[in-house]
């Protein structure tokens, strides 16, 4: 099978650039442990709708035991996979998997040479500084909240002094723990609230008690947000590398809800790019779980042509294979 330009030299580039600093046996053991867990999921009747995704994850993980195996998978399997039926390992909500994935993603997002997430960070900071008034921001599918941490770091450097609430919406308890640890790594004195289900009344109570910057973590279902926050209650809502986890119907429903609950919103996600697969594979190779989620994310992304149809206010960043959209 012929793949797009750029993949044919991947074997050579991986061989030249990858220097595994951990014992190979550790890497293989991680692959074995993940596959064993996936095999257990296959036996669970509740997993019947995800059998295709589970099996594709297992095939992929077996392939990345070696570089030649990965190259073979790229040429023989990758283009035939149905991205709409895929799920990533972190979608299973296993604490150890979440820690490994978000931990590595945070490291990549902090790498200034890569610049992953920087366009969204810059947009949020620009918006906050331009408003010059108390604001309520929402991060959907907040994960480890590295985007938010970077925003807060820049605002602190700018001596920002307006009241600011950032709501991190994520149903995962594991993600909340990671987010708190990540935020605390640089913002040690920041007030962080944890609320199971956030509504307008609880928000107003917090706003009365807080006159600076605060983080609010909640587990609200994104599809129920309109029930608790209507009439564009939020000043800005954004999500990063989140939309591709949803089905097409769920994505459209989310966009409709976003328009109703927030005055302004940004979407940062990826588009399918075989060229960016090369540096992504090199960066992630030592970490099988992160590699799996990175590659499967790319397979779930919209194509470049479909991403262009999202509207006029879409900016593409071809170096990393991502786009930033202002939802209209």
JOZI-V17422 format. One record per residue. RES is the residue in one small letter. OMEGA is omega in degrees with one decimal (NA if undefined). Layout:
BEGIN
res	omega
RES	OMEGA
RES	OMEGA
END
This chain:
BEGIN
res	omega
x	179.9
x	179.2
x	-178.8
x	-179.9
x	177.3
x	-177.8
x	-174.7
x	179.1
x	-175.9
x	-179.6
x	179.9
x	-175.7
x	176.0
x	-177.8
x	-177.7
x	-168.7
x	-175.9
x	174.0
x	-175.2
x	-175.9
x	175.7
x	-179.4
x	179.3
x	-178.9
x	177.7
x	179.6
x	-179.9
x	179.0
x	177.6
x	177.7
x	-179.5
x	-178.8
x	179.9
x	-179.4
x	179.5
x	178.8
x	178.7
x	176.8
x	175.6
x	178.4
x	-179.3
x	-178.5
x	-178.0
x	179.6
x	-179.7
x	-177.2
x	-172.8
x	-179.8
x	-176.3
x	-176.6
x	179.8
x	-178.2
x	179.9
x	-178.7
x	178.3
x	175.5
x	-179.7
x	178.2
x	-179.8
x	-177.1
x	175.6
x	-178.3
x	-174.5
x	170.1
x	179.4
x	178.7
x	177.1
x	178.7
x	179.0
x	178.7
x	178.7
x	178.5
x	-179.9
x	-176.7
x	-173.0
x	-172.6
x	-164.9
x	-173.7
x	-179.6
x	-177.3
x	176.9
x	-177.5
x	-179.5
x	-178.6
x	-178.9
x	164.5
x	-178.7
x	-175.8
x	-179.6
x	174.5
x	178.8
x	177.8
x	172.6
x	-171.6
x	-178.4
x	178.7
x	178.4
x	-179.0
x	-178.5
x	-177.8
x	-177.1
x	178.9
x	179.4
x	178.5
x	178.3
x	179.0
x	179.5
x	-179.8
x	179.0
x	-179.4
x	-175.6
x	178.1
x	178.8
x	177.0
x	179.7
x	179.7
x	-177.3
x	179.3
x	178.6
x	177.7
x	-178.7
x	179.6
x	-179.4
x	-179.8
x	-179.9
x	179.1
x	-177.1
x	-178.2
x	-177.7
x	-175.0
x	176.9
x	178.6
x	176.3
x	-175.7
x	172.3
x	-179.2
x	178.5
x	175.1
x	-179.5
x	-177.8
x	-165.6
x	179.5
x	-179.0
x	175.6
x	177.3
x	176.2
x	-178.1
x	178.7
x	179.0
x	176.3
x	-179.0
x	-179.9
x	179.7
x	179.5
x	178.0
x	178.2
x	179.5
x	-178.6
x	179.4
x	-174.1
x	177.3
x	173.3
x	-178.3
x	175.6
x	174.5
x	-178.8
x	175.9
x	-178.4
x	177.7
x	-176.0
x	-175.8
x	174.5
x	179.2
x	-179.5
x	179.0
x	179.9
x	179.6
x	-179.3
x	-179.7
x	179.7
x	-178.9
x	178.1
x	-178.0
x	-177.9
x	178.4
x	-178.3
x	-169.6
x	-174.9
x	-177.8
x	178.4
x	179.0
x	177.5
x	172.4
x	-177.4
x	-178.9
x	-179.3
x	-176.8
x	175.2
x	-175.0
x	-179.1
x	178.7
x	177.9
x	-178.5
x	176.9
x	179.3
x	-178.8
x	177.8
x	-176.6
x	-176.4
x	179.8
x	177.8
x	178.9
x	179.7
x	175.6
x	176.5
x	178.2
x	179.7
x	-177.4
x	-179.7
x	171.3
x	-175.6
x	-177.9
x	176.3
x	-175.2
x	-177.5
x	179.2
x	-174.7
x	-178.3
x	-179.2
x	175.4
x	177.0
x	-177.4
x	-175.7
x	178.7
x	179.8
x	175.5
x	-179.8
x	173.1
x	-174.3
x	177.9
x	-175.4
x	-173.1
x	-176.9
x	176.3
x	-176.1
x	172.3
x	-179.7
x	179.6
x	179.0
x	179.9
x	179.9
x	177.6
x	179.4
x	179.9
x	178.9
x	179.0
x	179.5
x	-179.3
x	-177.4
x	-174.0
x	-175.9
x	179.9
x	-176.3
x	-179.1
x	177.3
x	175.9
x	177.8
x	-177.5
x	-176.9
x	169.8
x	-173.6
x	-177.1
x	-179.9
x	179.3
x	-179.0
x	176.3
x	-176.9
x	178.5
x	178.6
x	179.7
x	179.5
x	-178.8
x	-170.9
x	-169.1
x	-176.5
x	-172.7
x	-171.3
x	-179.3
x	178.2
x	177.4
x	179.8
x	-179.4
x	178.9
x	-177.5
x	-179.9
x	173.3
x	-179.3
x	-179.5
x	179.4
x	-177.5
x	169.2
x	170.9
x	178.6
x	-178.9
x	178.9
x	177.8
x	178.5
x	-178.8
x	-177.7
x	178.9
x	-177.7
x	-174.2
x	177.5
x	178.6
x	-177.3
x	178.6
x	-169.8
x	178.2
x	-179.3
x	-178.8
x	-178.0
x	176.8
x	175.3
x	-178.3
x	168.0
x	-176.4
x	-176.1
x	NA
END
